[in-house]
Amino acid sequence: MAQTLAPLTLGTSSLGGGITGTDAAALADALIASEFGQVDTSNGYAEGNSEVELGKAISRAGGLPGGTVVFSKVDAEPGTGVFDGDRVKRSFEETTTRLGIDHLPVLHLHDPYTISFAEAMAPGGAVEALTALRDQGVVDAIGIAAGPVDLMLEYVRSDAFDAVLSHNHYTLVDRAGSAIFEAAHERDMTIFNAAPFGGGMLAGSERAAGQYAYKEAPAELMAYVEKLRALADEWGIPLGAAALHYSLRNPLVHSTVVGISSLHRLEELRRLRDTSVPEDFYAAVDGLGAVPPSGND
């Protein structure tokens, strides 16, 4: 059943990896204390250090502040790629130990690329172990979090999951995630839409220049993005705000996950959230014509 969520969730894939030391501690403290109230991490983010840094912040705060929750994901065993039921249990134990908490509101099966769908669903497999964690009451809901649309649809249509997290597939320049959301909505699943900026391109990230979803973007897509940018300038709207609100305005999306890589990015998210984007702007976007292929998937 779909959960009641805050509209924005803070992603932490960079925490403990690209961001370390005092910068990581300051950011982790800010994420846990922020008004957004939802933080998303994973067993495998920064080789586990994302959860370690969040756990330290939770400890420094004397526990999770009231109204704040942390979501995480189970990952395949590093090095071997093993992703069976026993690995799921170990991944969960590693996560809760790092975070210093014994219960998670949502736990996702993350990027199950080293196993087939049949292997994941088989007796003794990853999904059976996730279901057992939910039955034990240490997890409220189990989800599937991955990239390829066809794979996501296969997992969603299994009816085994309560939640779904799709990334880089529902943005101003990529609508492929709509099929995932519609299938999930039919099953009353909780829906997370991650990476509304397409890996940074739509937020003006210099690091992501010329890329969509961390890959080189097709020339046709780049030309379309320039049209979008010009339209946003004409309306006096930051393109990042238009991209964020495109996800926030979708009634099927329960929460939009935005990766936060610095205190500056956290403040920028507040600014984009508070920017008003008229519905007529999106009608003008539709007037630009069909979105070219993104090159994603």
CORBELPE-V926651 format. One record per residue. N is the residue number from 1. RES is the residue in three letters. PHI is phi as a letter, one per 40 degrees, with the letter a starting at -180 (* if undefined). BURIAL is # if it has 16 or more other ideal C-beta (glycine too) atoms within 10 Angstrom, else .. Layout:
N/RES/PHI/BURIAL
N/RES/PHI/BURIAL
This chain:
1/MET/*/.
2/ALA/c/#
3/GLN/c/.
4/THR/c/.
5/LEU/b/#
6/ALA/c/#
7/PRO/c/.
8/LEU/b/#
9/THR/b/#
10/LEU/c/#
11/GLY/c/#
12/THR/b/#
13/SER/c/#
14/SER/c/#
15/LEU/c/#
16/GLY/g/#
17/GLY/b/#
18/GLY/c/.
19/ILE/b/#
20/THR/b/.
21/GLY/g/.
22/THR/c/.
23/ASP/c/.
24/ALA/c/#
25/ALA/c/#
26/ALA/c/.
27/LEU/c/#
28/ALA/d/#
29/ASP/d/#
30/ALA/c/#
31/LEU/c/#
32/ILE/c/#
33/ALA/c/.
34/SER/c/#
35/GLU/c/.
36/PHE/c/#
37/GLY/g/#
38/GLN/b/#
39/VAL/b/#
40/ASP/b/#
41/THR/b/#
42/SER/a/#
43/ASN/d/#
44/GLY/c/#
45/TYR/c/#
46/ALA/f/#
47/GLU/f/.
48/GLY/g/#
49/ASN/c/#
50/SER/c/#
51/GLU/c/#
52/VAL/c/#
53/GLU/c/#
54/LEU/c/#
55/GLY/c/#
56/LYS/c/#
57/ALA/c/#
58/ILE/c/#
59/SER/c/.
60/ARG/c/.
61/ALA/c/.
62/GLY/g/.
63/GLY/h/.
64/LEU/c/#
65/PRO/d/.
66/GLY/d/.
67/GLY/g/.
68/THR/b/#
69/VAL/b/#
70/VAL/b/#
71/PHE/b/#
72/SER/a/#
73/LYS/a/#
74/VAL/c/#
75/ASP/b/#
76/ALA/c/#
77/GLU/c/#
78/PRO/d/.
79/GLY/g/.
80/THR/c/.
81/GLY/g/.
82/VAL/d/.
83/PHE/a/#
84/ASP/c/#
85/GLY/c/#
86/ASP/c/.
87/ARG/c/#
88/VAL/d/#
89/LYS/c/#
90/ARG/c/.
91/SER/c/#
92/PHE/c/#
93/GLU/c/.
94/GLU/c/#
95/THR/c/#
96/THR/c/#
97/THR/c/.
98/ARG/c/#
99/LEU/c/#
100/GLY/g/.
101/ILE/b/#
102/ASP/b/.
103/HIS/a/.
104/LEU/b/#
105/PRO/c/#
106/VAL/a/#
107/LEU/b/#
108/HIS/c/#
109/LEU/c/#
110/HIS/b/#
111/ASP/f/#
112/PRO/c/#
113/TYR/c/.
114/THR/c/.
115/ILE/b/#
116/SER/c/.
117/PHE/d/.
118/ALA/c/.
119/GLU/c/.
120/ALA/c/#
121/MET/c/#
122/ALA/c/.
123/PRO/d/.
124/GLY/g/.
125/GLY/c/#
126/ALA/c/#
127/VAL/c/#
128/GLU/c/#
129/ALA/c/#
130/LEU/c/#
131/THR/c/#
132/ALA/c/.
133/LEU/c/#
134/ARG/c/#
135/ASP/c/.
136/GLN/c/.
137/GLY/g/.
138/VAL/c/.
139/VAL/b/#
140/ASP/c/.
141/ALA/a/#
142/ILE/b/#
143/GLY/b/#
144/ILE/b/#
145/ALA/b/#
146/ALA/a/#
147/GLY/b/#
148/PRO/d/.
149/VAL/c/#
150/ASP/c/.
151/LEU/c/#
152/MET/c/#
153/LEU/c/#
154/GLU/c/.
155/TYR/c/#
156/VAL/c/#
157/ARG/c/.
158/SER/c/.
159/ASP/g/.
160/ALA/c/#
161/PHE/b/#
162/ASP/c/#
163/ALA/a/#
164/VAL/a/#
165/LEU/b/#
166/SER/b/#
167/HIS/b/#
168/ASN/g/#
169/HIS/b/#
170/TYR/b/#
171/THR/b/#
172/LEU/d/#
173/VAL/b/#
174/ASP/a/#
175/ARG/b/.
176/ALA/c/#
177/GLY/c/#
178/SER/d/.
179/ALA/c/#
180/ILE/c/#
181/PHE/c/#
182/GLU/c/.
183/ALA/c/#
184/ALA/c/#
185/HIS/c/#
186/GLU/d/.
187/ARG/b/.
188/ASP/f/.
189/MET/c/#
190/THR/c/#
191/ILE/b/#
192/PHE/b/#
193/ASN/b/#
194/ALA/b/#
195/ALA/g/#
196/PRO/c/#
197/PHE/c/#
198/GLY/g/#
199/GLY/g/#
200/GLY/h/#
201/MET/d/#
202/LEU/c/#
203/ALA/b/#
204/GLY/g/.
205/SER/c/#
206/GLU/c/.
207/ARG/c/.
208/ALA/c/#
209/ALA/d/.
210/GLY/g/.
211/GLN/b/#
212/TYR/b/#
213/ALA/f/#
214/TYR/g/.
215/LYS/b/.
216/GLU/d/.
217/ALA/c/#
218/PRO/c/.
219/ALA/d/.
220/GLU/c/.
221/LEU/c/#
222/MET/c/#
223/ALA/c/.
224/TYR/c/#
225/VAL/c/#
226/GLU/c/.
227/LYS/c/.
228/LEU/c/#
229/ARG/c/.
230/ALA/c/.
231/LEU/c/#
232/ALA/c/#
233/ASP/c/.
234/GLU/c/.
235/TRP/c/.
236/GLY/g/.
237/ILE/b/#
238/PRO/d/#
239/LEU/d/#
240/GLY/c/#
241/ALA/c/#
242/ALA/c/#
243/ALA/c/#
244/LEU/c/#
245/HIS/c/#
246/TYR/c/#
247/SER/c/#
248/LEU/c/#
249/ARG/c/.
250/ASN/c/#
251/PRO/c/.
252/LEU/c/#
253/VAL/c/#
254/HIS/c/#
255/SER/a/#
256/THR/b/#
257/VAL/c/#
258/VAL/b/#
259/GLY/c/#
260/ILE/b/#
261/SER/b/#
262/SER/a/.
263/LEU/c/.
264/HIS/c/.
265/ARG/c/#
266/LEU/c/#
267/GLU/c/.
268/GLU/c/#
269/LEU/c/#
270/ARG/d/.
271/ARG/c/.
272/LEU/c/#
273/ARG/d/#
274/ASP/c/.
275/THR/c/.
276/SER/c/.
277/VAL/b/#
278/PRO/c/.
279/GLU/d/.
280/ASP/c/.
281/PHE/c/#
282/TYR/c/.
283/ALA/c/.
284/ALA/c/.
285/VAL/c/#
286/ASP/d/.
287/GLY/c/.
288/LEU/c/.
289/GLY/g/.
290/ALA/c/.
291/VAL/c/#
292/PRO/c/#
293/PRO/d/.
294/SER/c/#
295/GLY/g/.
296/ASN/c/#
297/ASP/g/.
